[in-house]
Amino acid sequence: MKLTSIEDARSLILREAFPLPVQRRPLAQTLGLVLAEDVIAPYPLPPFDNAGMDGYAIRARDVADASPEQPVKLAIVDTVAAGQISSHRLRPNEAVRIMTGAPIPEGADAVVQAEATSEQGEYVLVREPVKPGRHIRRAGEDVAAGERALLAGTPLGPAEIGLLASLGQAWVSVHRPPTVAIISTGSELVEVDQPLGPGQVHNSNAYTLRALCQQMGLQPDVLGIVPDDYEATKKLFEQGLAHDVLLTTGGVSVGQFDFVKSVQDELGVERRLWGVAVKPGKPLVFGVRGGTLVFGLPGNPVSSMVSFELFVRPALLRLMGHRRNLRPLYKAVVAEDIANTDNRVFVVRVRAWRENGVWHVSSTGAQGSGILRSMVGANGFIFVPPGVGGVKAGETVDFMLLREDLVEP
């Protein structure tokens, strides 16, 4: 079996992935989705000049000579809170008591903060000079009317959603998130709430894949376990093919009971790929049927997770409309010797940290494709190339950061 490189396999997969159609969604339901069109500001933000803090709206020239020793005395002629408008036009030696966010009264050109003042009856004593524009948030200083506030392809996080809310965008055009089906194959599998019989293992792959999808804001449809039976496999696969993406685990090797490829063939899946030059994850199968992307992931738990990160995640991001589909690669210094006598790229699970701006990595321990614990505590992958026998401590390798939350400060 001729193996495809990681890069070629990923390019082949991404050629089949296109952003899904546009739909209008309520703003509150867009977290994690991707804008499908530019958002043009219908009005400026802020929409009017307003106070940047509690204090007094004044004319800056009236307090040009103010000091703690010789404060300037101004008459308080009005009070304006956020959401109110003062009807008073400021005249010389007058002040308007103002709260943060309130519109600046006519005639005022600065705000002096309350901490630099004290009240004396109907007057305020100002103890420091201020320049024109001080503590005033100008209309449009955030976003100008008619400006492109957000560009198509922008992922929507809390800040983006807040900006859209500020612009009154109750409904937003986004790319529809992909529907994902997950099927686990193998008669040895049982659900996690069932006791293990002889030769059986709990179905961990469904849970790791579900969690990986959920981290991306997707809610996959876990269709369950199918035993090593051709007709049962076919029946469940037919359900899975109604989704945008079908993920299956197991049954993609060359064993007597590995039915995934033959079932795909019967159901009209056009195979694009079988076998990647990567360890773990070699027996990856990828194909398409209509608009459905079909991934046959290896059954070993680590192989399944590595394959998801390297191949499935980029495809899902492309379907969601993301412009950036790949995690960035860095250079990292390895802390110990790591052998690779295989003809495939060895993806090593590592703990990574930074020293003086340089990434350093150490393996998480035993790296077998069935040792799921090697993923626990791992915050990245390194890629040890084939044909060199491995890397020595102190050498530099390509490093992919997976989890910033596990990087020690």
ABEGO torsion letter per residue (X at the ends): XBBBBAAAAAAAAAAABBBBBBBBBBAAAABGBBBABBBBBABBOBABBBBABBEBBBBAAAAAABBAABBBBBBBABBBBBGBBBABBBBBGBBBBBBBGBBBBBGBABBBBAAABBBBEABBBBABBBBBGBGBBBBGAABBBGBBABBBGBBBBAAAAAAAAAAGBABBBBBBBBBBBBBBBEAABBBAABBBBBGBBBBAAAAAAAAAAAAAGBBBBBAEBBBBBAAAAAAAAAAAAABABBBBBEGABABAABAAAAAAAAAGBBBABBEBBBOBGAABBBBBBEABBBBBBBABAAAAAAAAAAAAAAAAAAAAGBABABBBBBBBBBABBBBBABABBBBBBBBBBBBGGBBBBBBAEBABAABAAAABGBABBBBBBBGAGEBBBGBBBBBBBABAAABBX
